[in-house]
Amino acid sequence: MCGKPLGYFLLNVIVCLTRDHIGEVLEKWTQIDDEIWAKVIVLERNRRVAKAYARAPVLTINGSDEGFDGFR
């Protein structure tokens, strides 16, 4: 962390993650279906473990073990 406060480090991580994901969406912009409402990113300890594109405007997170199909 080069002697910088933890808050500065975390802010930098958030900025980098945001920049990476926005860049990824912009690169695929012409290929993304018009029905896509959102990109869902699952992080675990500063590491992306999953991503999905949601086709429904309302996304419910209920803690179940069911997979994500883009609609529920």
C-alpha positions in Angstrom: 0.0 0.0 0.0 3.1 2.3 -0.1 2.3 3.9 3.3 -1.0 5.3 2.1 -4.2 5.0 4.3 -6.4 2.0 3.8 -9.3 4.2 2.6 -7.2 5.5 -0.2 -6.3 1.9 -1.2 -9.9 0.8 -1.2 -11.0 3.8 -3.2 -8.3 3.0 -5.8 -9.5 -0.6 -6.0 -13.1 0.5 -6.5 -12.1 3.0 -9.2 -10.0 0.3 -11.1 -12.8 -2.3 -10.9 -15.4 0.3 -12.2 -13.1 1.4 -15.0 -12.4 -2.2 -16.1 -16.1 -3.2 -16.2 -17.2 -0.1 -18.0 -14.5 -0.6 -20.5 -15.6 -4.2 -21.0 -19.2 -3.1 -21.6 -18.1 -0.4 -24.1 -16.0 -2.9 -26.0 -19.0 -5.2 -26.4 -21.6 -2.5 -26.8 -22.5 -3.3 -30.4 -22.8 -7.0 -29.5 -25.0 -6.6 -26.4 -28.7 -7.5 -27.0 -31.1 -4.5 -26.7 -33.1 -6.5 -24.0 -30.1 -6.3 -21.5 -30.9 -4.1 -18.5 -27.8 -4.6 -16.4 -24.4 -6.3 -16.0 -24.2 -8.1 -12.7 -20.8 -8.6 -11.2 -20.1 -10.9 -8.2 -17.0 -10.0 -6.2 -15.3 -12.1 -3.5 -12.4 -10.5 -1.7 -11.5 -8.0 -4.5 -11.8 -10.7 -7.1 -14.5 -11.2 -9.7 -15.9 -14.6 -9.4 -18.9 -14.3 -11.8 -20.6 -11.9 -14.2 -23.9 -12.0 -16.0 -26.1 -9.8 -18.1 -29.7 -9.4 -16.7 -32.6 -9.3 -19.1 -35.2 -8.3 -16.5 -35.5 -4.7 -15.0 -36.0 -6.2 -11.5 -33.3 -8.5 -10.0 -34.1 -10.4 -6.8 -31.2 -11.7 -4.7 -32.6 -14.4 -2.3 -29.6 -16.4 -1.2 -30.7 -19.6 -2.8 -28.4 -22.1 -4.6 -30.4 -21.7 -7.9 -28.4 -20.5 -10.8 -28.9 -17.2 -12.6 -30.7 -17.4 -15.9 -30.9 -13.7 -16.8 -34.6 -13.5 -16.1 -35.1 -14.1 -12.4 
